[in-house]
């Protein structure tokens, strides 16, 4: 019934046709913008290597924007600072602790570039997204 009434109004008046067209198309445009916005939200991810939020559609392989150390931090086990640890207690007092990393940065290094703990990341690569389940678990 409403459709028929609208059709009759449009046939009888150009003004009614312009108004109806603008209102109906305007609604469609707003819906498209909303869908576009929702899609853009999904286009961003967190990199599992560097922790940066990046646009998955702007992640060039030729000029990678992520850098990281591909190996774990290594410890110089025979450094003099560990002499204070009793051999029997070394297992009970691990040397790789946040405090030791801060106080003795010179005994921690990356094998990939032989850089010390505060060395800038050495290996360039494209960003790699954290899988959604991991990201949600980490945020919780």
C-alpha positions in Angstrom: 0.0 0.0 0.0 2.7 2.4 0.9 4.8 1.5 -2.1 1.8 2.2 -4.4 1.2 5.6 -2.8 4.8 6.6 -3.2 4.8 5.5 -6.8 1.7 7.6 -7.5 3.2 10.7 -5.8 6.4 10.3 -7.8 4.4 10.0 -11.1 2.5 13.2 -10.4 5.3 15.5 -9.1 8.9 16.0 -10.0 9.5 17.5 -6.6 8.2 14.4 -4.9 10.4 12.3 -7.1 13.6 14.3 -6.2 12.7 14.2 -2.5 12.0 10.5 -2.5 15.2 9.8 -4.5 17.4 11.9 -2.2 15.9 10.4 0.9 16.1 6.8 -0.3 19.6 7.1 -1.8 20.8 9.1 1.2 19.9 6.2 3.4 21.8 3.8 1.2 24.8 6.1 1.2 24.8 6.3 5.0 24.4 2.5 5.2 27.4 2.1 2.8 29.5 4.5 4.9 28.6 2.6 8.0 29.6 -0.7 6.3 32.8 0.9 5.0 33.7 2.1 8.5 33.0 -1.3 10.0 35.2 -2.9 7.3 38.0 -0.4 8.0 38.0 -1.4 11.7 38.7 -5.0 10.6 41.6 -3.8 8.4 43.9 -3.1 11.3 45.8 -5.7 13.3 48.6 -5.9 15.9 51.9 -7.2 14.8 53.1 -10.2 16.7 56.8 -9.2 16.3 56.8 -5.5 17.2 53.4 -4.9 18.8 52.6 -2.1 16.4 49.0 -1.6 15.1 49.2 -1.7 11.3 46.9 -1.5 8.3 46.7 -5.0 6.7 46.1 -3.4 3.3 49.3 -1.3 3.6 51.9 -3.9 4.6 54.5 -3.9 1.7 56.8 -6.9 1.4 59.3 -4.9 -0.7 59.7 -2.2 2.0 58.9 -4.0 5.3 58.0 -1.7 8.1 58.5 -4.2 11.0 61.9 -5.0 12.6 62.5 -7.5 15.3 65.1 -9.9 16.7 64.3 -13.4 15.4 66.0 -15.2 18.3 65.5 -15.1 22.1 67.8 -13.0 24.2 71.0 -15.0 25.1 72.9 -14.8 28.4 76.7 -14.7 28.9 76.7 -17.5 31.5 80.5 -17.2 32.3 80.4 -13.5 32.9 82.1 -12.4 36.2 78.9 -11.0 37.6 77.5 -14.6 38.0 80.5 -15.5 40.3 78.6 -14.2 43.2 75.9 -16.9 42.7 76.7 -20.0 44.6 76.9 -23.0 42.1 74.5 -25.0 44.2 71.9 -22.2 44.1 72.1 -21.1 40.4 69.1 -23.2 39.5 67.1 -21.6 42.3 68.1 -18.1 41.2 67.7 -17.8 37.5 70.0 -15.2 35.9 67.5 -14.0 33.3 65.2 -11.8 35.4 63.9 -8.3 34.7 66.1 -6.9 37.4 69.3 -8.6 36.0 68.4 -7.3 32.5 68.2 -3.8 33.9 71.2 -3.9 36.2 73.5 -6.0 33.9 72.5 -5.3 30.3 76.0 -6.1 29.1 75.7 -9.8 29.7 72.5 -10.1 27.6 72.7 -10.2 23.8 71.0 -11.3 20.7 72.8 -14.0 18.6 71.1 -12.8 15.4 73.0 -9.5 15.4 75.3 -9.8 18.4 73.6 -6.7 19.7 73.2 -6.1 23.4 69.8 -6.1 25.2 69.0 -2.5 24.1 70.1 -3.0 20.5 67.6 -1.9 17.9 65.7 -4.7 16.2 67.8 -6.1 13.3 65.6 -8.2 11.0 63.1 -6.4 8.7 60.0 -8.2 7.7 56.4 -7.3 6.8 54.1 -7.0 9.9 52.5 -10.3 10.9 49.1 -10.1 12.6 48.5 -11.6 16.0 45.7 -14.2 15.5 42.4 -12.9 16.8 42.2 -15.4 19.6 45.6 -14.5 20.9 44.9 -10.8 20.8 41.7 -11.2 22.8 43.4 -13.5 25.4 46.3 -10.9 25.8 43.9 -8.0 26.3 41.9 -9.9 29.0 
